Amino acid sequence: MRLVPRSCARLCATLALVLCASASSPLRAEGPLPAFTVVDLTGAEVASADLRRDGRWLLIYVTPESTDNAELFRLFRAPALAAAVDRLTVIVGPGTSEQASALRARYPALHGARWYVDADGQAERALQLDATPFSLSMEGAERKTSVLGVLPDTTLMQSLLERWVAASAP
């Protein structure tokens, strides 16, 4: 009988979790973002179509009070992710501009990201989220891959995010 090394077993379990989550959610298919409106931190409304950026970028949806935010946002201390923070869009919701601004203030390394508020939960409903944080890799206006929550193996989670933004480097 051959035993699988513990790190390999953990990686396989994590990948299985991601694949199962991806298969069960209607958002996982490629395609454009659904229609919704968010508000930037100055109070201006922004349509989901206007969140689009050229090349690859990340959209992260978090709730104001979630303890998982800290775990996810800490990953952006890594040099590869810190260098790509200008290709990060963060939506905080449902919540208020004050809550989003307070969250942004707690993570100075993410000040270069675009921050928005989903005040009425419109984006949450359109994205069909049942949990947060939610990370969505985008290419232009097209959804590519997503991760619901923070993977138990934060090294793997960081690696996934780094590979996505590294491929988008100009």
N, C-alpha and C positions, 0 to 999 in steps of 0.2 A: 504494500500500500504506500502510495506516495503522498506526502502531505504538502499542501500549498502554503508557501510562506505567508505569515500574518499580514504583511503589507500588501501582498498581491490579493489576498482574500478581501481585505478592506477596500482596495481599489475596485475589485469586481463588484462588491456589494454596493458601493457608491455609484458606479456606472449603471448598475441594474436599477437603482433608485431613480437616477436621472432619466433613463430610457422609459421606465414605467410611467413617471410623471409626464414625460413628453408625449407618450402615446395616449394618455387619458384626457388631455386638455385640448379643446378646440383651437386655442390660440397658437399651439405649437406649429401648425402648418405655416409654410412660408406665405408671404403676402404683405400687403400694406397694413399699416396700423389702422384699426377701426376709427371711425369718426368720434371725436370727443373734444371738449374744450377744457383747458386748464388756465390758470392765472399765473403770470410771472410775479416776482416779488415786488414789483412796482404797482401791481394791480391791473395790468393790461391783460385782456383775454387773448389766448393763443390757441388756435385750432391744432389738432393733432397733425394735420398735414404740414403745418408750419414748423413742427419740431424737427423735421427732416434735415439731415446734414449730408454733405457729400462724403463718399467713402464709408468706412465702417465706424460705428459708434455704439455706445452702450446706453440703454435706457434702464434706469433702476426706479422701481416704485417701492416706497417705504411708508409705513404708518408713523405718525409723530412720536408715539410712546413706545415703540417696539424695542426690546433689548437686543434683538438680532441686528438692528441697524449698526450698532457699534462694531460687531464682529465683521460685518460686510465692509463697512467704511474703513476699518483698520487695514484691510487688504490693499488699500490705495496708498499705503506708506511704502510699498515695494517700489523700487525705482521705475520699473517698466510701466506700472499702473499710474504712478505719480506723474510720469511724463505724458500720459494720455488723458489726464483729467479734463483737458479742454474738449475731449470727445465724449464726455459723460453728461447725460441729462438725468436729473433727479426729480421725480415727482413725489411730493409728500401729500398723503391724503388718506381718507378724507381728513381735512384739517383747515387751519387758518394760515394766513400769511405770517402771523406772529410765530406760530409753531414751526413753520418751515424756516423762518429766519433764525430762530433759536437753534434749530437742528444744524443749520448751515454754520452758525457761529461756533458750535462745538467741534466742528471738523475743518479747521483752517486749511488743511491740505486740499480740501475739495471746493475752495472758493472759486476756482477757475471753471468749475462745472456750471451748467445751466440749471437753475433751480425753479421749480414750478409748484403750484398748489392745486390739488384736486379738491376744491372747497366743498362741492356737493356730491362727490363720489362718482361723477360721470365717467371719468377715466377708469376707475376701478370696475365699474359695471361693464363698460365697453371692452375692457381687457379680460373680463370674466375671471377676476382674481378671487381665490378663496383663501389665500394666505400671502403673507409678505415676509421678508422682502422678495421682490421679483426682479430678476435681471434678464434683460432682453437684448441680444445682440442684433444690431441693425446694419444693413448695407443700403445707404441712401434711404429710400422710403420703404424698403422691404425688410420684414422680420426674417431672421435666420434661425437663431437658436435661443432657448430660454432655460433659466434655472429658477425654480420656485424654492425660496428659502435660501439658507446657507448650507452648503454641503458639509457633512460631518467632518470630512477631511479638508480643512481650510487650505492645505497646500495644493490639493487638487483644484479647489475652487479658484484659488489665485492663479494657478497655471491655466485654467480654462479662460479666465478673463484676460490674462497676459497674452495668450496666443491669439485671442480675437483682436485686441488692440495692436499687437505687434504686426499683424497682417495688414493693418490699416495705416501704418506709419507712412507719411508722405515720402 
